[in-house]
Structure formats: structure tokens, C-alpha cells
Amino acid sequence: MLSMPYDSSRASLFHPGDADDFFGFGALPSEAALCAEMARLAYVKEIERLKAYLQRCHQQIHEGFIFF
């Protein structure tokens, strides 16, 4: 089973959108892993940061929607 690093710090708990490791662990092994990563990504408030993270996983934003 593939494991992903877990940040148990208070900063990570209270400000998950400040993380910089979205889609940074290589290919996601399942749809469940993709859903978990997208749930974390929902906390990113700056559109340019969001675009950069989505480029890491080869996705794009188009008129407010994310296409896969």
C-alpha cells in the first residue's frame, strides 16, 4: 500500500490552503487518492496558486470549472 506523508502540525490543521505539496507525490494510485488531494486543494484561495497546482497534475481551470 502506498502511503503519503501526513503533516500533523497546528499550521497544517488550521490553514490547509497554505500547504505547497499538492500533487507533489507523483502519480495518484486511485480515484480515492485524487478525491483526497482535491479536497485539500479546495482550501487554496489564490487563483494563481490553484492554477500552478493543477498544472502539476496536468489539469486546467476553464471559466471557473476544473476539467480532467
MMTF fields as JSON, N, C-alpha, C and O atoms, coordinates in Angstrom:
{
  "mmtfVersion": "1.0.0",
  "mmtfProducer": "UNKNOWN",
  "numBonds": 271,
  "numAtoms": 272,
  "numGroups": 68,
  "numChains": 1,
  "numModels": 1,
  "chainsPerModel": [1],
  "groupsPerChain": [68],
  "chainIdList": ["A"],
  "bondAtomList": [4, 2, 8, 6, 12, 10, 16, 14, 20, 18, 24, 22, 28, 26, 32, 30, 36, 34, 40, 38, 44, 42, 48, 46, 52, 50, 56, 54, 60, 58, 64, 62, 68, 66, 72, 70, 76, 74, 80, 78, 84, 82, 88, 86, 92, 90, 96, 94, 100, 98, 104, 102, 108, 106, 112, 110, 116, 114, 120, 118, 124, 122, 128, 126, 132, 130, 136, 134, 140, 138, 144, 142, 148, 146, 152, 150, 156, 154, 160, 158, 164, 162, 168, 166, 172, 170, 176, 174, 180, 178, 184, 182, 188, 186, 192, 190, 196, 194, 200, 198, 204, 202, 208, 206, 212, 210, 216, 214, 220, 218, 224, 222, 228, 226, 232, 230, 236, 234, 240, 238, 244, 242, 248, 246, 252, 250, 256, 254, 260, 258, 264, 262, 268, 266],
  "bondOrderList": [1, 1, 1, 1, 1, 1, 1, 1, 1, 1, 1, 1, 1, 1, 1, 1, 1, 1, 1, 1, 1, 1, 1, 1, 1, 1, 1, 1, 1, 1, 1, 1, 1, 1, 1, 1, 1, 1, 1, 1, 1, 1, 1, 1, 1, 1, 1, 1, 1, 1, 1, 1, 1, 1, 1, 1, 1, 1, 1, 1, 1, 1, 1, 1, 1, 1, 1],
  "groupList": [{"groupName": "MET", "atomNameList": ["N", "CA", "C", "O"], "elementList": ["N", "C", "C", "O"], "formalChargeList": [0, 0, 0, 0], "bondAtomList": [1, 0, 2, 1, 3, 2], "bondOrderList": [1, 1, 2], "singleLetterCode": "M", "chemCompType": "L-PEPTIDE LINKING"}, {"groupName": "LEU", "atomNameList": ["N", "CA", "C", "O"], "elementList": ["N", "C", "C", "O"], "formalChargeList": [0, 0, 0, 0], "bondAtomList": [1, 0, 2, 1, 3, 2], "bondOrderList": [1, 1, 2], "singleLetterCode": "L", "chemCompType": "L-PEPTIDE LINKING"}, {"groupName": "SER", "atomNameList": ["N", "CA", "C", "O"], "elementList": ["N", "C", "C", "O"], "formalChargeList": [0, 0, 0, 0], "bondAtomList": [1, 0, 2, 1, 3, 2], "bondOrderList": [1, 1, 2], "singleLetterCode": "S", "chemCompType": "L-PEPTIDE LINKING"}, {"groupName": "PRO", "atomNameList": ["N", "CA", "C", "O"], "elementList": ["N", "C", "C", "O"], "formalChargeList": [0, 0, 0, 0], "bondAtomList": [1, 0, 2, 1, 3, 2], "bondOrderList": [1, 1, 2], "singleLetterCode": "P", "chemCompType": "L-PEPTIDE LINKING"}, {"groupName": "TYR", "atomNameList": ["N", "CA", "C", "O"], "elementList": ["N", "C", "C", "O"], "formalChargeList": [0, 0, 0, 0], "bondAtomList": [1, 0, 2, 1, 3, 2], "bondOrderList": [1, 1, 2], "singleLetterCode": "Y", "chemCompType": "L-PEPTIDE LINKING"}, {"groupName": "ASP", "atomNameList": ["N", "CA", "C", "O"], "elementList": ["N", "C", "C", "O"], "formalChargeList": [0, 0, 0, 0], "bondAtomList": [1, 0, 2, 1, 3, 2], "bondOrderList": [1, 1, 2], "singleLetterCode": "D", "chemCompType": "L-PEPTIDE LINKING"}, {"groupName": "ARG", "atomNameList": ["N", "CA", "C", "O"], "elementList": ["N", "C", "C", "O"], "formalChargeList": [0, 0, 0, 0], "bondAtomList": [1, 0, 2, 1, 3, 2], "bondOrderList": [1, 1, 2], "singleLetterCode": "R", "chemCompType": "L-PEPTIDE LINKING"}, {"groupName": "ALA", "atomNameList": ["N", "CA", "C", "O"], "elementList": ["N", "C", "C", "O"], "formalChargeList": [0, 0, 0, 0], "bondAtomList": [1, 0, 2, 1, 3, 2], "bondOrderList": [1, 1, 2], "singleLetterCode": "A", "chemCompType": "L-PEPTIDE LINKING"}, {"groupName": "PHE", "atomNameList": ["N", "CA", "C", "O"], "elementList": ["N", "C", "C", "O"], "formalChargeList": [0, 0, 0, 0], "bondAtomList": [1, 0, 2, 1, 3, 2], "bondOrderList": [1, 1, 2], "singleLetterCode": "F", "chemCompType": "L-PEPTIDE LINKING"}, {"groupName": "HIS", "atomNameList": ["N", "CA", "C", "O"], "elementList": ["N", "C", "C", "O"], "formalChargeList": [0, 0, 0, 0], "bondAtomList": [1, 0, 2, 1, 3, 2], "bondOrderList": [1, 1, 2], "singleLetterCode": "H", "chemCompType": "L-PEPTIDE LINKING"}, {"groupName": "GLY", "atomNameList": ["N", "CA", "C", "O"], "elementList": ["N", "C", "C", "O"], "formalChargeList": [0, 0, 0, 0], "bondAtomList": [1, 0, 2, 1, 3, 2], "bondOrderList": [1, 1, 2], "singleLetterCode": "G", "chemCompType": "PEPTIDE LINKING"}, {"groupName": "GLU", "atomNameList": ["N", "CA", "C", "O"], "elementList": ["N", "C", "C", "O"], "formalChargeList": [0, 0, 0, 0], "bondAtomList": [1, 0, 2, 1, 3, 2], "bondOrderList": [1, 1, 2], "singleLetterCode": "E", "chemCompType": "L-PEPTIDE LINKING"}, {"groupName": "CYS", "atomNameList": ["N", "CA", "C", "O"], "elementList": ["N", "C", "C", "O"], "formalChargeList": [0, 0, 0, 0], "bondAtomList": [1, 0, 2, 1, 3, 2], "bondOrderList": [1, 1, 2], "singleLetterCode": "C", "chemCompType": "L-PEPTIDE LINKING"}, {"groupName": "VAL", "atomNameList": ["N", "CA", "C", "O"], "elementList": ["N", "C", "C", "O"], "formalChargeList": [0, 0, 0, 0], "bondAtomList": [1, 0, 2, 1, 3, 2], "bondOrderList": [1, 1, 2], "singleLetterCode": "V", "chemCompType": "L-PEPTIDE LINKING"}, {"groupName": "LYS", "atomNameList": ["N", "CA", "C", "O"], "elementList": ["N", "C", "C", "O"], "formalChargeList": [0, 0, 0, 0], "bondAtomList": [1, 0, 2, 1, 3, 2], "bondOrderList": [1, 1, 2], "singleLetterCode": "K", "chemCompType": "L-PEPTIDE LINKING"}, {"groupName": "ILE", "atomNameList": ["N", "CA", "C", "O"], "elementList": ["N", "C", "C", "O"], "formalChargeList": [0, 0, 0, 0], "bondAtomList": [1, 0, 2, 1, 3, 2], "bondOrderList": [1, 1, 2], "singleLetterCode": "I", "chemCompType": "L-PEPTIDE LINKING"}, {"groupName": "GLN", "atomNameList": ["N", "CA", "C", "O"], "elementList": ["N", "C", "C", "O"], "formalChargeList": [0, 0, 0, 0], "bondAtomList": [1, 0, 2, 1, 3, 2], "bondOrderList": [1, 1, 2], "singleLetterCode": "Q", "chemCompType": "L-PEPTIDE LINKING"}],
  "groupTypeList": [0, 1, 2, 0, 3, 4, 5, 2, 2, 6, 7, 2, 1, 8, 9, 3, 10, 5, 7, 5, 5, 8, 8, 10, 8, 10, 7, 1, 3, 2, 11, 7, 7, 1, 12, 7, 11, 0, 7, 6, 1, 7, 4, 13, 14, 11, 15, 11, 6, 1, 14, 7, 4, 1, 16, 6, 12, 9, 16, 16, 15, 9, 11, 10, 8, 15, 8, 8],
  "groupIdList": [1, 2, 3, 4, 5, 6, 7, 8, 9, 10, 11, 12, 13, 14, 15, 16, 17, 18, 19, 20, 21, 22, 23, 24, 25, 26, 27, 28, 29, 30, 31, 32, 33, 34, 35, 36, 37, 38, 39, 40, 41, 42, 43, 44, 45, 46, 47, 48, 49, 50, 51, 52, 53, 54, 55, 56, 57, 58, 59, 60, 61, 62, 63, 64, 65, 66, 67, 68],
  "secStructList": [7, 7, 7, 7, 7, 7, 7, 7, 1, 2, 2, 2, 2, 2, 7, 4, 4, 4, 7, 7, 7, 6, 6, 7, 1, 1, 1, 7, 1, 1, 2, 2, 2, 2, 2, 2, 2, 2, 2, 2, 2, 6, 6, 7, 7, 7, 2, 2, 2, 2, 2, 2, 2, 2, 2, 2, 6, 6, 7, 3, 3, 3, 6, 6, 3, 3, 3, 7],
  "xCoordList": [0.841, 0.0, 0.884, 1.839, 0.573, 1.307, 0.869, -0.327, 1.822, 1.455, 1.934, 2.927, 1.203, 1.556, 1.947, 1.394, 2.881, 3.272, 2.084, 1.217, 2.058, 0.984, 1.587, 2.501, 1.085, 1.556, 0.574, -0.552, 0.985, 0.102, 0.279, -0.173, 0.931, 1.173, -0.11, -1.051, -0.14, -1.283, -1.471, -2.602, -0.382, -0.47, -1.185, -2.024, -0.85, -1.485, -2.968, -3.795, -3.293, -4.687, -5.542, -6.647, -5.035, -5.828, -5.732, -6.596, -4.706, -4.516, -4.081, -2.97, -4.94, -4.532, -4.238, -3.492, -4.802, -4.552, -3.17, -2.758, -2.443, -1.083, -0.055, 1.111, -0.468, 0.457, 0.995, 0.397, 2.122, 2.719, 3.069, 3.886, 2.452, 2.794, 1.652, 1.638, 0.689, -0.426, 0.076, 0.863, -0.367, 0.019, 1.534, 2.051, 2.23, 3.689, 4.27, 5.477, 3.439, 3.921, 3.861, 3.835, 3.84, 3.817, 2.409, 1.436, 2.311, 1.01, 0.144, 0.611, -1.111, -2.039, -2.517, -2.881, -2.52, -2.797, -4.271, -4.579, -5.179, -6.597, -7.454, -6.977, -8.722, -9.655, -9.842, -10.035, -9.788, -9.916, -8.781, -9.002, -7.574, -6.436, -6.611, -6.272, -7.141, -7.419, -8.449, -8.282, -9.499, -10.537, -9.965, -10.302, -9.115, -8.497, -7.625, -7.651, -6.861, -5.988, -6.808, -6.45, -7.894, -8.766, -9.461, -9.694, -9.796, -10.408, -9.432, -9.827, -8.167, -7.15, -7.011, -6.867, -7.054, -6.868, -7.997, -7.811, -9.146, -10.291, -9.996, -10.678, -9.01, -8.67, -7.751, -7.51, -7.231, -6.369, -7.246, -8.161, -6.975, -7.832, -7.315, -8.093, -6.036, -5.45, -5.503, -4.989, -6.118, -6.336, -5.025, -4.953, -4.0, -2.732, -2.056, -1.476, -2.122, -1.579, -2.371, -1.793, -3.688, -4.529, -4.167, -4.049, -3.994, -3.607, -2.272, -2.113, -1.318, 0.004, -0.089, 0.559, -0.881, -1.018, -1.727, -1.366, -2.732, -3.439, -2.55, -2.716, -1.617, -0.674, 0.218, 0.633, 0.515, 1.329, 0.675, 1.359, -0.649, -1.338, -1.982, -2.848, -1.557, -1.995, -3.499, -4.159, -4.032, -5.432, -5.471, -4.439, -6.647, -6.742, -8.071, -9.044, -8.097, -9.321, -9.844, -9.088, -11.116, -11.727, -13.039, -14.001, -13.069, -14.259, -14.853, -16.062, -13.993, -14.454, -14.633, -15.0, -14.38, -14.53, -13.191, -12.343, -13.009, -11.796, -12.122, -13.093, -11.306, -11.518, -10.437, -9.263, -10.84, -9.903, -9.832, -9.096],
  "yCoordList": [-1.182, 0.0, 1.243, 1.329, 2.185, 3.437, 4.368, 4.538, 4.964, 5.925, 7.308, 7.459, 8.312, 9.705, 10.355, 10.009, 11.279, 11.964, 12.7, 13.205, 12.752, 13.421, 14.507, 14.24, 15.717, 16.844, 17.055, 17.498, 16.746, 16.854, 18.167, 18.291, 19.142, 20.414, 21.232, 21.038, 22.144, 23.041, 23.916, 24.166, 24.373, 25.222, 24.484, 25.061, 23.22, 22.431, 22.205, 22.21, 22.012, 21.787, 23.035, 22.958, 24.178, 25.406, 26.178, 27.008, 25.925, 26.635, 25.654, 25.767, 24.698, 23.688, 24.263, 23.657, 25.404, 26.017, 26.618, 26.991, 26.719, 27.259, 26.207, 26.535, 24.962, 23.889, 24.153, 24.9, 23.536, 23.706, 22.351, 22.275, 21.295, 19.959, 19.27, 18.044, 20.052, 19.459, 18.769, 19.344, 17.563, 16.771, 16.643, 16.503, 16.691, 16.638, 15.272, 15.154, 14.236, 12.914, 11.909, 10.701, 12.396, 11.509, 11.106, 11.739, 10.054, 9.585, 9.132, 8.438, 9.529, 9.118, 7.699, 7.395, 6.835, 5.413, 5.058, 3.951, 5.982, 5.64, 6.897, 8.009, 6.703, 7.821, 8.37, 9.573, 7.509, 7.95, 8.907, 9.908, 8.599, 9.48, 10.813, 11.861, 10.783, 12.016, 12.853, 14.065, 12.226, 12.951, 13.57, 14.703, 12.849, 13.381, 14.593, 15.587, 14.51, 15.625, 16.835, 17.972, 16.606, 17.705, 18.346, 19.555, 17.542, 18.088, 19.023, 20.075, 18.643, 19.532, 20.801, 21.896, 20.649, 21.776, 22.799, 23.97, 22.368, 23.274, 24.437, 25.46, 24.298, 25.347, 26.419, 27.427, 26.232, 27.238, 28.371, 28.141, 29.582, 30.72, 31.565, 32.282, 31.495, 32.319, 31.565, 30.452, 32.169, 31.501, 31.138, 30.092, 31.963, 31.65, 30.443, 29.617, 30.329, 29.14, 27.911, 26.854, 28.041, 26.923, 26.45, 25.248, 27.373, 27.017, 26.278, 25.3, 26.742, 26.109, 24.669, 23.78, 24.431, 23.071, 22.166, 20.997, 22.695, 21.88, 21.543, 20.493, 22.421, 22.117, 20.949, 20.177, 20.813, 19.681, 18.353, 17.378, 18.322, 17.065, 17.12, 16.306, 18.078, 18.197, 18.442, 17.858, 19.309, 19.712, 21.214, 21.882, 21.75, 23.181, 23.736, 22.999, 25.036, 25.726, 26.427, 27.085, 26.287, 26.948, 27.562, 26.853, 28.875, 29.618, 29.12, 28.915, 28.933, 28.574, 27.091, 26.704, 26.24, 24.806, 24.122, 24.618, 22.986, 22.195, 21.039, 20.314, 20.867, 19.785, 18.729, 19.051, 17.471, 16.348, 15.606, 14.625],
  "zCoordList": [0.0, 0.0, 0.0, 0.772, -0.848, -0.94, 0.178, 0.417, 0.855, 1.898, 1.488, 0.776, 1.956, 1.679, 2.999, 4.043, 2.971, 4.206, 4.817, 4.103, 6.138, 6.86, 7.74, 8.52, 7.62, 8.427, 9.573, 9.351, 10.777, 11.937, 12.697, 13.836, 12.076, 12.758, 12.876, 12.107, 13.845, 14.012, 12.768, 12.35, 12.189, 10.993, 9.858, 9.166, 9.675, 8.626, 8.923, 8.011, 10.176, 10.571, 10.379, 9.841, 10.817, 10.786, 9.473, 9.189, 8.673, 7.399, 6.305, 5.786, 5.952, 4.968, 3.583, 2.815, 3.256, 1.949, 1.817, 0.719, 2.931, 2.884, 2.488, 2.271, 2.391, 2.0, 0.597, -0.178, 0.283, -1.043, -1.662, -2.58, -1.161, -1.658, -2.391, -2.506, -2.891, -3.62, -4.883, -5.635, -5.115, -6.285, -6.419, -7.527, -5.316, -5.348, -5.037, -4.824, -5.006, -4.616, -5.755, -5.52, -6.975, -8.13, -8.502, -8.093, -9.276, -9.757, -8.591, -7.687, -8.623, -7.574, -7.872, -9.008, -6.871, -7.108, -7.324, -7.767, -7.017, -7.136, -7.228, -7.002, -7.561, -7.566, -6.156, -5.982, -5.158, -3.766, -3.402, -2.72, -3.856, -3.592, -4.306, -3.755, -5.538, -6.272, -5.524, -5.393, -5.038, -4.291, -3.022, -2.679, -2.334, -1.116, -1.433, -0.708, -2.505, -2.883, -3.332, -3.021, -4.052, -4.477, -3.281, -3.274, -2.267, -1.054, -0.348, 0.154, -0.31, 0.284, -0.543, 0.002, -1.856, -2.766, -2.652, -2.984, -2.19, -2.048, -1.1, -1.155, -0.247, 0.713, 0.145, 0.809, -1.066, -1.693, -2.205, -2.997, -1.761, -2.089, -3.253, -3.881, -3.546, -4.596, -5.928, -6.038, -6.921, -8.201, -8.903, -9.55, -8.794, -9.465, -8.825, -9.53, -7.506, -6.839, -7.246, -7.497, -7.313, -7.714, -9.117, -9.355, -10.032, -11.402, -11.423, -12.154, -10.627, -10.597, -10.092, -10.644, -9.056, -8.525, -9.518, -9.661, -10.204, -11.181, -12.376, -12.996, -12.699, -13.783, -13.401, -14.265, -12.116, -11.664, -12.023, -12.333, -11.978, -12.287, -13.666, -13.986, -14.478, -15.871, -16.001, -16.861, -15.141, -15.206, -15.46, -15.384, -15.76, -16.013, -15.515, -15.352, -15.278, -14.894, -16.14, -16.855, -16.392, -17.539, -17.085, -16.791, -17.033, -16.644, -15.326, -15.211, -14.353, -13.021, -12.762, -11.652, -13.77, -13.591, -13.81, -14.552, -13.164, -13.338, -14.272, -14.055, -15.314, -16.263, -16.1, -15.917, -16.166, -16.061, -17.357, -17.468]
}
